[in-house]
Amino acid sequence: MTERDIRRVARGTDSLAIGPSTMRWDGTALDIEIEERCAPIPWPLRGSLRIYPSTLSDESYALDAAGRHVWVPIAPSARVEVLFASPAVRWSGPGYVDSNRGTEPLDAAFRHWTWSRIASGRTAVVLYDVSERDRARTSLALKFAPNGDVISIPAPPPYRLPASGWRIARHTRVDSGCSARVLKTLVDAPFYSRTLLQTHVAGVEGRSIHESLDLDRFRSPWVQYLLPFRMPRISF
């Protein structure tokens, strides 16, 4: 994730370029070409992804009461092909594509949120729990059917998970009488964690990807000082 000057951004109806990295929709699949450098050690990061959506959605959902922040589950279920030269990685498997947009910084609107997705075949369930700056709370619980239908379901009961290594609070929701278990913490950062869970949601049992974002922590001066070391800012 490299921040770049607006002059290095080009957008069309079916394409987006940010610096040397691009994505293009060809009507069947989303092709992504990545040409970046890692941080803080500048190893090259080069490769491609091809994403084949099972279904497409243009539904959008406001995450805050003012409607300034919107989430769009573009492809609730998809097949992904990954081919990287640096590092040498190649695999294919199930995936997912979504989009967030807003008219103000995330930390201006939110204190904390959690998000998770579990899938079985072409059926997927996504949960969002959002805490706004004014302490208002929003929960979304959506089930995506194989035919593309989106069903709003009652949010299952909350379930507390162990805090991350950086002491980021983690919680999720599971069906009554069920539990969730952390299988692996994939990303453990000062203000963000990404976790692989074993869980049971809306009748779907299996592995779930879960994220927890602490925007109070993100705002702290010491985290802001560290950000450029992990997310370079390039003006060319």
TAGICOR-V639388 format. One record per backbone hydrogen bond with DSSP energy under -0.5 kcal/mol. NH is the residue of the N-H (numbers start at 0). CO is the residue of the C=O. Records with the same first field share a line. If there is no record, write none. Layout:
NH: CO ; CO
This chain:
2: 231
4: 233
7: 4
8: 5
9: 16
11: 14
15: 22
16: 9
17: 20
18: 7
20: 17
21: 32
22: 15
23: 30
24: 13
25: 23 ; 28
29: 50
30: 23 ; 28
31: 29 ; 48
32: 21
33: 31 ; 46
35: 44
37: 42
41: 39
42: 40
44: 35
45: 85
46: 33
47: 82
48: 31
49: 80
50: 29
51: 49 ; 78
52: 50
53: 76
54: 76
56: 73
60: 70
62: 68
63: 68
66: 63
69: 100
70: 60
71: 98
73: 71
74: 96
77: 94
78: 51
79: 92
80: 49
81: 90
82: 47
83: 88
84: 45
85: 45
88: 83 ; 86
90: 81
92: 79
94: 77
96: 74
98: 71
100: 69
102: 67
107: 104
108: 104 ; 105
109: 105
110: 130
111: 130
112: 212
113: 128
114: 210
115: 126
116: 208
117: 124
118: 206
119: 122
122: 119
123: 143
124: 117
125: 141
126: 115
127: 139
128: 113
129: 137
130: 111
131: 129 ; 135
132: 108
134: 131
137: 129
139: 127
141: 125
142: 150
143: 123
144: 142 ; 148
147: 144
150: 142 ; 148
151: 149
152: 140 ; 150
156: 173
158: 171
160: 169
163: 167
166: 163
168: 166
169: 160
171: 158
173: 156
174: 199
177: 174
180: 197
182: 180 ; 195
183: 195
185: 183 ; 193
186: 193
188: 191
192: 211
193: 186
194: 209
195: 183
196: 194 ; 207
197: 180
198: 196 ; 205
200: 203
203: 200
204: 202
205: 198
207: 196
208: 116
209: 194
210: 114
211: 192
212: 112
213: 190
214: 110 ; 212
215: 110
217: 213
218: 214
219: 215 ; 216
222: 219
223: 219
224: 220
225: 221
226: 222
227: 223
228: 225
229: 225 ; 226
230: 226
233: 2 ; 231
